[in-house]
């Protein structure tokens, strides 16, 4: 049996027609299953932990990037495949996996499953990227060398399209067993007539990273926040996900 988890905002009347249409498609395709609706008294963590014990055929989250990223952060290493039915915005993760609202039911029925590497930060997992926020960062890479960064944007990338990363050009992959540390900084060069500002980026592949600086926060896939994290590493083939033919990786 499938388990369907609805985000709490879908109880708003403006989503009534979209939810009804999705449910009708699932019924027509023979994909009905157990329904769980989130509320202020029912957290996603509790629901996922409870449902994974039941070992459903698929755990399907219905909503936007927020519930998807939170579900991924809790499902790393599970044998239960993750399905997504996107309703609302933003839905960049679903789009990355080739899923849209109109065809989500058919994609669920086709059941095309891929295994994807995940990044892990203190036992929570992420699919796309994690931003590291702190005043003065010191990062130990693969127990070999340290990188220090100040006044820069620091991201840990699992896999993205190039256009998602501003100026970065790097071959990231969903199954290469590596993460990438991407440091982006504005550098001002003084000239005789006027100063010139350029964007400089460093891209460093790694398998394991330790955050040695204090007061650091990491934000997973733009939604899940972890304070004072310590270790980051790659979990090869850590997520089973249902994807569409038009997936972007």
Secondary structure, 3 states (H helix, E strand, C coil): CEEEEECHHHHCHHHHHHHHHHHHHHHHCCCCEEEEECECCECHHHHHHHHHHCCCCEEEEEECHHHHHHHHHHHCCCCCEEEEEECCCCCHHHHHCCCCCCCHHHHHHHCCEEEEEEEEECCEEECCEEEEECCEEEEEECCCEEEEEECCEEEEECCCCHHHHCCCCCCCCCCCCCEEEEEEEEEEECCCCCCEEEEEEEEEEECEEEECCCCCEEEECCCEEEECCCEEEEEEEEEEEECCCCCCC
